[in-house]
Amino acid sequence: MKADRLLSRLCLTMLPFVCAGAFGGEFSTEVKVQSAYLDRGIKAADLTWFPSIEYAEGGFYVGAWAALPLEKKGSPNFYGDEVDLYAGYGWPVADKWGLDFGGIRHEHSGRAGTDEVYLGLFGELGTVSPSIYIYKDFDTRELFVEAAATVAVPLEGFPFEATGRLGYSDANRDYRYFGVDLVYPVELSRSSSLSLGLHYDDNDFGLGVPDSNLYGSASFQLRF
């Protein structure tokens, strides 16, 4: 499926949620560009842009996200355009802790789509926000586990957020990966923001798959 058809499907899918936003909840959208696309520690493409849209009300949320490479694919050359449709619900289970449950439909160009469910535990410990998520794909039977922690670093003149990620996958070949994200958020208004990021990912997949990747990102977010 070509990028323009993917975007058309994305817009048509999200139209009901845009209309629903007039009756309550919050509507948000983001456009992000990255110099590389890393999918669970594995480089999937080079320069890629990621449009997304989401509607949330209470603990419920529903949205769509796309990964559309702008340059040649990465190595190994196995990735094309993708659109994910997802929905979930989050609820508190203890003081400053909550659970998140949902499902994702992955649509890929050139191959069959897959369905995935996830369950996550997230919390807030002072300035640190830890989480752990388990993902299970019903079609490929693959299991992914990822733990992460984000901390706000209030440096004078340059406050930023640092995130560390550690994951495990049993997809075809068991492998582990980790990553570090440094993101500088800029509030443009009460409803819009800009983020600039520097990222590093590594994995032990082997078989000629690049194990380390350093890349940058820029994104614009709008909420209403």
TORDOLUM-422298 format. One line per field, with one value per residue (C-alpha): residue number from 1; y, z, x. Coordinates in Angstrom, 1 decimal, always signed. Layout:
BEGIN
seq = NUM,...
yy = Y,...
zz = Z,...
xx = X,...
//
This chain:
BEGIN
seq = 1,2,3,4,5,6,7,8,9,10,11,12,13,14,15,16,17,18,19,20,21,22,23,24,25,26,27,28,29,30,31,32,33,34,35,36,37,38,39,40,41,42,43,44,45,46,47,48,49,50,51,52,53,54,55,56,57,58,59,60,61,62,63,64,65,66,67,68,69,70,71,72,73,74,75,76,77,78,79,80,81,82,83,84,85,86,87,88,89,90,91,92,93,94,95,96,97,98,99,100,101,102,103,104,105,106,107,108,109,110,111,112,113,114,115,116,117,118,119,120,121,122,123,124,125,126,127,128,129,130,131,132,133,134,135,136,137,138,139,140,141,142,143,144,145,146,147,148,149,150,151,152,153,154,155,156,157,158,159,160,161,162,163,164,165,166,167,168,169,170,171,172,173,174,175,176,177,178,179,180,181,182,183,184,185,186,187,188,189,190,191,192,193,194,195,196,197,198,199,200,201,202,203,204,205,206,207,208,209,210,211,212,213,214,215,216,217,218,219,220,221,222,223,224
yy = +0.0,+3.4,+6.2,+8.4,+5.5,+4.8,+8.5,+8.5,+5.5,+7.1,+10.2,+8.4,+6.0,+8.9,+11.1,+9.8,+10.5,+14.1,+14.6,+12.9,+15.5,+18.1,+16.4,+15.9,+14.4,+15.5,+15.3,+15.3,+14.9,+14.7,+14.8,+13.5,+13.1,+10.8,+10.2,+6.5,+4.2,+1.7,-1.0,-2.7,-2.3,-3.2,-0.6,-0.8,+2.3,+5.4,+8.9,+8.4,+10.5,+9.5,+11.1,+10.2,+11.1,+10.2,+10.8,+10.3,+10.6,+9.4,+6.3,+5.3,+6.2,+5.3,+6.4,+5.7,+6.0,+5.6,+5.0,+6.2,+6.0,+8.9,+7.4,+3.9,+1.2,+0.2,-2.9,-5.6,-4.4,-5.7,-2.8,-0.8,+1.6,+0.8,+2.0,+1.0,+1.3,+1.0,+1.3,+0.9,+1.7,+2.8,+2.8,+3.4,+0.4,+2.1,+5.5,+6.8,+3.4,+2.3,-0.5,-0.1,-2.7,-2.5,-3.9,-2.9,-3.7,-3.5,-2.9,-3.3,-2.7,-5.9,-8.3,-9.4,-7.4,-8.7,-8.2,-7.6,-7.1,-5.4,-5.0,-2.4,-1.3,+2.4,+4.7,+7.8,+7.9,+11.5,+12.7,+9.2,+7.5,+3.7,+1.3,-2.3,-3.6,-7.0,-7.4,-10.6,-10.9,-13.4,-13.9,-14.3,-15.6,-13.3,-12.0,-8.7,-7.3,-3.8,-1.9,+1.8,+4.7,+8.4,+11.1,+14.9,+16.6,+20.3,+21.8,+25.6,+26.8,+23.3,+21.1,+17.8,+14.3,+11.2,+7.7,+4.3,+1.3,-2.4,-5.0,-8.7,-10.4,-14.0,-13.0,-15.7,-15.4,-14.5,-11.2,-8.3,-4.6,-1.4,+2.3,+5.8,+8.9,+12.5,+14.8,+18.6,+19.7,+23.3,+24.6,+26.8,+27.5,+25.8,+23.4,+23.0,+21.9,+21.1,+18.3,+17.7,+14.4,+12.4,+8.6,+5.5,+1.9,-1.4,-5.1,-8.5,-10.0,-10.9,-12.3,-9.2,-6.9,-3.6,-3.6,+0.1,+3.1,+6.8,+9.1,+12.3,+13.4,+16.4,+16.5,+18.9,+18.1,+19.8,+19.2,+20.5
zz = +0.0,-1.0,+1.5,+0.1,+0.4,+4.0,+4.9,+3.4,+5.4,+8.5,+8.1,+7.3,+10.3,+12.7,+11.4,+14.0,+16.8,+15.6,+15.7,+19.1,+20.4,+20.1,+22.9,+25.4,+26.0,+24.4,+20.8,+20.1,+17.0,+16.4,+13.5,+14.1,+11.9,+12.8,+11.0,+11.6,+12.6,+15.3,+15.9,+19.3,+19.0,+15.3,+12.6,+10.2,+8.0,+7.5,+7.5,+8.4,+9.4,+11.9,+11.8,+14.6,+16.0,+19.2,+21.1,+24.9,+27.5,+31.0,+31.0,+27.4,+24.4,+20.7,+17.9,+14.8,+14.1,+10.9,+10.0,+6.5,+5.3,+3.3,+2.1,+1.3,+3.8,+6.5,+6.5,+6.5,+3.9,+5.1,+6.1,+4.3,+5.2,+8.3,+9.9,+13.4,+14.8,+18.5,+21.5,+25.2,+28.7,+31.8,+35.4,+38.8,+41.0,+43.9,+44.9,+41.8,+40.0,+37.2,+34.7,+30.9,+28.7,+24.9,+21.4,+18.2,+14.6,+12.5,+8.8,+6.7,+3.0,+1.1,+3.8,+6.0,+9.0,+12.5,+15.8,+19.1,+22.7,+25.5,+29.3,+31.1,+34.7,+35.1,+38.0,+39.4,+41.9,+42.5,+39.3,+37.9,+35.9,+35.5,+33.4,+32.2,+29.2,+27.8,+24.2,+22.5,+18.8,+18.0,+14.4,+14.7,+18.3,+19.2,+22.7,+23.6,+27.1,+27.6,+30.9,+30.8,+33.2,+32.4,+34.6,+34.3,+34.5,+35.5,+34.3,+34.4,+30.8,+29.4,+31.1,+29.4,+29.9,+29.9,+29.3,+29.6,+27.9,+28.2,+26.2,+25.3,+22.2,+21.2,+17.6,+15.4,+17.3,+21.0,+21.4,+23.9,+23.3,+25.2,+24.4,+25.8,+24.8,+25.6,+24.7,+25.0,+25.2,+24.2,+25.2,+22.4,+24.0,+26.3,+23.5,+21.4,+21.9,+20.1,+21.0,+19.9,+20.7,+20.6,+20.8,+21.0,+20.6,+20.7,+20.4,+20.4,+17.5,+15.4,+11.9,+10.3,+11.8,+12.9,+16.7,+17.5,+16.2,+17.0,+15.6,+16.1,+16.1,+15.9,+16.6,+16.9,+19.2,+19.2,+21.8,+21.8
xx = +0.0,+1.4,+2.0,-0.8,-3.3,-2.1,-2.6,-6.1,-7.0,-5.5,-7.6,-10.9,-10.4,-9.9,-12.7,-15.3,-12.9,-12.3,-16.1,-16.3,-13.8,-16.6,-18.5,-15.8,-12.4,-9.2,-8.0,-4.2,-2.0,+1.7,+4.0,+7.5,+10.6,+13.5,+16.8,+16.3,+13.4,+14.1,+11.5,+12.1,+15.8,+16.1,+16.7,+13.8,+14.4,+16.4,+14.8,+11.1,+8.2,+5.5,+2.1,-0.3,-3.7,-5.5,-8.7,-8.9,-11.6,-11.3,-9.2,-10.2,-8.1,-8.1,-5.8,-3.8,+0.0,+2.0,+5.6,+6.4,+10.1,+11.3,+14.6,+15.9,+15.2,+17.7,+19.7,+18.4,+16.0,+12.7,+10.5,+7.8,+5.1,+3.0,-0.2,-1.2,-4.7,-5.0,-7.4,-6.9,-7.9,-5.9,-7.0,-5.4,-4.5,-2.6,-1.3,+0.6,+0.4,-1.8,-2.5,-2.9,-4.6,-5.2,-4.9,-3.1,-3.8,-0.6,-1.1,+2.1,+2.6,+3.5,+2.5,-0.4,-1.4,-1.2,-3.1,-1.4,-2.5,-0.6,-0.7,+1.4,+2.1,+3.2,+3.9,+5.4,+8.2,+9.1,+10.7,+11.0,+8.3,+8.9,+6.8,+6.9,+4.8,+4.1,+3.1,+1.7,+1.1,-1.6,-0.7,+3.1,+3.0,+5.8,+6.2,+7.9,+8.7,+9.9,+10.8,+11.5,+12.1,+11.9,+13.4,+13.0,+16.4,+15.8,+19.1,+18.9,+18.5,+18.2,+15.7,+15.3,+13.8,+16.0,+14.5,+16.2,+14.7,+15.4,+13.6,+13.4,+11.9,+11.3,+10.6,+12.1,+15.4,+15.5,+17.3,+17.6,+17.9,+18.3,+18.0,+18.5,+16.4,+17.3,+14.4,+14.3,+10.6,+9.6,+6.2,+4.9,+1.5,-1.0,-2.0,+1.2,+4.7,+7.9,+10.4,+14.0,+15.6,+18.8,+18.5,+20.7,+19.7,+21.6,+20.8,+22.3,+20.3,+23.4,+23.1,+24.5,+21.8,+23.4,+23.6,+24.1,+22.3,+22.5,+19.8,+17.9,+14.3,+12.0,+8.3,+5.4,+2.4,-1.0,-3.8,-7.4
//
